[in-house]
Amino acid sequence: MHRGETPGWLFSFPPGHAGAGYGYSLPVVYLIWLSVVLALYPLCRWFAGVKRRRNSVWLSYLWDSGSEGPGTAPRF
């Protein structure tokens, strides 16, 4: 593809369907997804501990696992 040239798959049906040979296989996508979840889990546990140990005002604006959920009033 030359610079300024539009790839053919961009305007195909269904829109954005790149066809065979593009992207990753489903098992690879699942492996990437699982890796991201496992990598973020320790960070989430650490942050939950920080929220439990501290009473900082800025932390009260973030979702509290003991509250009704996102959008509820923060506890002070």
C-alpha positions as CSV (number, residue, x, y, z in Angstrom):
1,M,0.0,0.0,0.0
2,H,1.3,3.4,-0.9
3,R,1.0,6.5,1.2
4,G,-2.4,8.1,0.8
5,E,-4.0,4.9,-0.6
6,T,-7.1,3.7,1.2
7,P,-7.0,-0.1,2.0
8,G,-9.7,-2.1,0.2
9,W,-11.0,-3.7,3.4
10,L,-11.9,-0.4,4.9
11,F,-15.0,0.0,2.8
12,S,-16.0,-3.6,2.4
13,F,-19.0,-5.3,3.9
14,P,-19.3,-5.6,6.9
15,P,-17.5,-2.3,7.5
16,G,-14.1,-2.8,8.9
17,H,-13.9,-6.5,8.2
18,A,-10.3,-7.0,7.3
19,G,-10.7,-10.6,6.1
20,A,-8.5,-13.6,6.5
21,G,-5.0,-13.1,7.6
22,Y,-5.6,-9.9,9.7
23,G,-5.6,-9.7,13.4
24,Y,-5.1,-12.5,16.0
25,S,-6.8,-15.8,16.4
26,L,-9.4,-16.2,19.2
27,P,-7.2,-18.2,21.5
28,V,-4.5,-15.5,21.3
29,V,-7.1,-12.8,22.1
30,Y,-8.3,-14.8,25.1
31,L,-4.6,-15.2,26.2
32,I,-4.0,-11.5,25.9
33,W,-7.2,-10.7,27.8
34,L,-6.3,-13.2,30.6
35,S,-2.8,-11.7,30.9
36,V,-4.2,-8.2,31.3
37,V,-6.6,-9.3,34.0
38,L,-4.0,-11.2,35.9
39,A,-1.5,-8.3,35.6
40,L,-4.1,-5.8,36.9
41,Y,-5.4,-8.0,39.8
42,P,-2.5,-7.3,42.2
43,L,-2.7,-3.6,41.5
44,C,-6.5,-3.6,42.3
45,R,-5.9,-5.5,45.5
46,W,-3.2,-3.0,46.6
47,F,-5.4,-0.1,45.8
48,A,-8.3,-1.6,47.8
49,G,-6.0,-1.9,50.7
50,V,-4.9,1.7,50.4
51,K,-8.6,2.8,50.4
52,R,-9.2,0.6,53.5
53,R,-6.2,2.0,55.4
54,R,-6.5,5.7,54.6
55,N,-9.2,8.4,55.0
56,S,-7.9,10.8,52.4
57,V,-10.6,13.0,50.9
58,W,-9.5,12.3,47.3
59,L,-10.0,8.6,47.9
60,S,-13.6,9.2,49.0
61,Y,-14.5,10.4,45.5
62,L,-13.5,7.0,44.0
63,W,-16.0,4.1,44.1
64,D,-16.2,2.5,47.5
65,S,-16.8,-1.2,47.4
66,G,-19.0,-0.9,50.5
67,S,-21.3,1.6,48.9
68,E,-24.2,1.2,46.6
69,G,-22.0,1.5,43.6
70,P,-20.8,4.2,41.2
71,G,-22.7,7.4,41.4
72,T,-23.5,7.3,45.1
73,A,-22.5,10.1,47.5
74,P,-19.0,9.7,48.9
75,R,-18.6,8.9,52.6
76,F,-16.6,11.5,54.7
